Amino acid sequence: MKVAIVYDRVNKWGGAERVLLSLHKMFPDAPLYTSVYDGEKADWARVFSRVIPSFLQNIPYAKYNHEKLALLMPIVFESFCFDHFDLVISVTSEAGKGILTSSKTKHICYCLTPTRYLWSGHGDYFRNKYLRILSQPAISYLRKWDIAASRRPDVMIAVSSVVQNRIKQYYDRDSVVVHPPVDYLNFSDSNKKKNKDYYLLVSRLVPYKRNDLAVRAFNELGLPLVVIGEGVEGQKLKKMARDNIRFISRVSDEELGTWYLGAKALIMPQSEDFGLVAVEAQAYGVPVVSYADSGVRDIVIEGETGYFFDKQEVGSIMKALKKTENMEMNPRLIKNNSKRFSFDNFTEKLLKIINND
């Protein structure tokens, strides 16, 4: 069976990229199609037999400024030809699902979320009144195309129950939930003993992740917080933070594991589509404190492997943190909970869908 994989853009590193590496493990000969490819920022993609970017790759600075080229994305993904493939798996939170395939090619969409800036996150991306007005014709066009594109996959898979609900709400399509796998951790490390003397936040430092809420909450409480991540809000958050908050940029998986082992809890102020870092933390026996309206609901068991807070407000986070200061949770139970998200479970569920004609 000839297989191809499609991803919106290959120019960064995060949870979705982990999914792509898992798919590569399942289909090592499958090429990766994408709009733009930055080999320096996405060195993880070198394991693929081929990375095939679109015509945008020939436009100067396109691979760094893809956000400004949203109107071209429908053309980009419709320009690829997959006639010689038996199966195409699109991993997407934007336009990748809009590829065109023949009746001989099965298209499975692994939907990270319906296009955020068009639907659930539109208000966050277009807070400026004038920008919202000026962008309305483009948004209207892209929404119509996005809905049409959502009809093209033969099967739609959601990464979580939250995303499954969004797919139904915005695309009026049924989908099946297959959680992303965590295939890269040494789970035995969670048996090591280490002082639990700080809280941990692992995230891209971008506005919709709402890391500012965590910084402000820890500023108020004075509790130690380690922030691991990079992004456009990095400098802003550092200026906000007091001396009890430490910032670290990108780390290796091994280094990240060491940070998890010393953490009292992982803090997640954002609404995640799924939340792979929550599984990572649980794999090391670390409880998670998360915003309730999030894909993390599929991961954390309230009161047993973590706690939820109901509002994206500093006060709500502080209340949850005060509760965690005296919490006693069983690390082994937390670790066992994370094993639901193994690579083997992911593979079994995905192959069942692929083979179901």
N, C-alpha and C positions, 0 to 999 in steps of 0.2 A: 504493500500500500504506500503510495507516494503522498507525503504529508507536507504542508506548508504552514507556517505560523505567521500571523500578522499582529503588529503592535503599532499603536498610534505614532510614537516617536522613540528613538533610541538615543537619548542624550542625557540620561540621569540614572540615579540608583535609588531604589526604594522597594516597597513591598511587592508591587506588580512585577518588577524585574526578577524577584525571587520566583514568582510563578512561571515566568518564561524559562528560567533555568531548570525548573522541574519538568516543564514540557520538553525541553531539550534532552533531559535525561530519558524521557519516555520515547522520544523520536529524535535520536542523535543526528540523523541525516537531513532533517527538515531545515530548509532555509528560513530566514527571518525577513519578512517584508515590512517596510516602514516608510514613513514620510521623509524623515531626516535621520542621519546617523552621525554622531559625534564619537569617534573612536577613542578620544582621550577621556571624555567624561563617562563613557560607557564601555570601559575596557572589559567588563563582564561579558559583553556580547561576542568576544573573540572566540568563544567556544563553539559558536554556530558554524556550520559548514560554509554558509554564505550569509551576509547581511545585505539585503537589496533595498537601497533607498529609492525614492521617487525622483522625478525631475526637479523637485525643490532643492535637491542636493547641489545642483548647478547654479543656484541663485546665491549670490554673495550674502553671507551672514544669516541665511535662512535657518540653519541648524541651531542658531542661538536665539532667534526671534520668531519661533514658530507660532507664538500666541497672536502675533500680528497678521498671520496668514490664514486665519480661521475660514475665511470665505473660499479659499482655494482647496481646503481639505476634501470636500465632496469630489472634486475633479481628481485630486491626488489618488484617492483610494479606488475610484472607478477606473483609473488608468491601468491598473495592474491586470494581468491575465493569469488565470489559474486553471486553464482548460486541461493542462497535463497533470493535474493533481487529483487524487481520489478524495482527499480530505483537507480542508483548511480550517484552522482554529484561530479565530481572531480574539485577542486579548485587548480589551478596549474600555476606555471611559470617554471616548469621543467618536471619531469618524471611522475607526477601523472596521466596525460592523457593516459599513456601507459598501464593501467590496462586491463586485459582480461575479457570480459563478454560474456555470451551466448546470443543467439537471443531473449531469453525471458526477458532479463534484459536491460532496456533502460539506456544508458550512456550519460549524458549531461556534457560537459566540460565547466567550467567557466574559461576561459583563461585569466590570469593576464597579460601575454605576452609570446610569443614564447621564449624558453630557452635563456636567455640573453647572457650567456657566449659562447653559440654556434653561435648566430646570431647577433642581433643588437648591443650587447655590447662586442663582441669578442675582438675588438682592445683594449678596456679598461682593460679587464681581462688579456690579454697576451701582454703587452707592451714590456716586455723583449724579445729580439730577440731570445735568446737561449731557453728560456722556450717555446716560440711560435713554434720553430722548433721541440723540443723534444716532445711536446704535440700533434703534428699534427696527428699521427696515432690514438690516442685516440679520438681526436676531429672529425676525419673523421668517425670513427665507431659510435660515439654518434650522429652525425648529421644524418647519415643514419637511425639509430634507431628512432631518434626524429621525422623524417618525417613519418616513418612507424607508429609510435605511434599516430601521429596527425590524422591518418585516422580512428582510432578506435572509437572515440566518435560518437554517432548517431547525435548529435547536437553540434556545436561549438559556444559558446557565447564569445564575446569580451567585456572587461570592458570599452572600449572607441573606438572612431573612429581611433585613432593612432594605437591601438593594432589590430583593424580590418584590417587595411592596412598591418600590419606586418604578420598577419595570411595568408593573400592572397599572400604576397611576398615570405614568407619562406615555407609555407605549401601548397600553391595553393588550399586553401579551402575558401569557402564562410562562413561567420559567421554573427550573428546578435548581435547588441550592446545592452547590458543591463547594465546601469551604477550601480556601487555599491551604497548601501543605507547608509544614515547617520541616525541612529536610536537611538542615545544615548545622544543627546544634548537637553538641555532645551532651546528651541528656544525663549521663553519669556524673557530670560536673556538679549537678545540683545536690549531690550528696556531700560535697565539701562544706566545711564549716567556715563561716566568716562573719565578722561583726556586721550587724545591720544598723549602720549609723548615719544613713542618709536616704533621701527619697530620690527617685530617678525619673527623668523625662527623656524619652527617645523619640525624636520627631524631625521631620523637615521643618525648618523655621520659616513658615509662610503664613500669611494672614488667616486663612480659613482653619488652620489647626488650633487657633486660639491659645497659643502658648503664653500670650500676654496675661491671661487670666491666672495661669499657674504661677508666673513670676510675681504678680501682684499679691496673690494669696501667700506665697512664701515670704515675700517682703514683710507682710503683716505679722505672720506667725514667727518669723525668725528661725524656722527649721532649716536644716541643711538640704539643699537640692542640687543635684548634678544634672545638667542639660546636655544631651549628646545629639548633635545634628548641625546641619548647615542650611542656609537659605537667605532670602532677601531681607528677612526681619532680624537677622542675627545681630547687627550692630544696634538696632533699636532696642532689642531685648536686653542686651548687655548694659546699655545706658540706664535702663529702668531698674536693673537688678541691684540688690544690696550685697554685702560681702558674704552672706550665707549661701549665695548661689554661684555655682561654678559652671563654666561653659567649656565644652570639648567638641571639636569638630569630628569628622568622619573617623571611625575606628574599625579595626578588623573584627571578624566574628569572634575570634578568640578573646580579644580585648573587651568586646561588648559583654561576653559571657562573664568575665571577671567583674565588670561593673554590676551586672545583674546579681551576682552572688553576694555582693555587699549591700544591696538595696533593701530597705525596710518595705518599700512598696513602689510600684510603677504608677505614675500619674498620667492620666489621659483626659485633658480638658476638651478635646475635639469630638466631633461627631464623625466617627470612622465608617467607611464603607464596610470594612471587616475589622482590621486591627491586628496585623501580624505581630506587632511588638507585644501585644497582650499575651499571645501564645508563647512568644519567646520568654517573657518574664515567668509565665506559669511553668514552663519547662525547667526553669531553675528553682521552682518552689517559691516564687515571689508573688505575693498578692497584688491585685490591680485595683486602683481607684479610678473609675471612669465616669464620664458623662453618660447618662442613661439612654438617651436617644441616639444609639450608635450600634454598629454591627458587633461591637464588643459584647452586646447582650447574648450573642450566640456562643461566646467563649467563657465568660465569667459566671460562676454560680454565686449569686448574692448571699453574703454571710458565710460562705464556705471557702471561696477562692478570691474574694474581693468584695468591694462595695461600689455602689452607684450613687451619683448625686443628680438631682432632677433638673437643675437650672445651670446654664452657662453664666454663672455669676460668681464673683470672688467669695461672697458670703457662703454660697452653697458648697464651694470647694473647701473652704476653711472648716465648715461643719463636718464634712466627710473626713478631712485630715485629722481633726481632733478625735474622731471616732477610731481612726487607725492607730493613733498613738498608743492605745491600750489594747489593741486587738491581738488575739492569739489564734493563728490559723495553722493547720497541719501542712507543713511543706510537702510531705509525701502525697497527700490528697490533691494538693494543687498541681504537683508534677504529673500525677496520673491523669488529671483532667486534661492536661495539654496533649496527651497521647492520642486523643480523638482526632487530632489534626495532623496525622502522620502522612508521609508520602505514599505509603502503601494504601491507606484508605482513599486518598485522593485518586491514585491510579485506578483502583478497583472501580470507583464510582464513575470516573471519566470513561474508562474503557467500556463499561456497561452501556453508557449513552452512545458512544461511538458505534458499538456493534449492534445496537438496537435499530434495525431497519424498519 
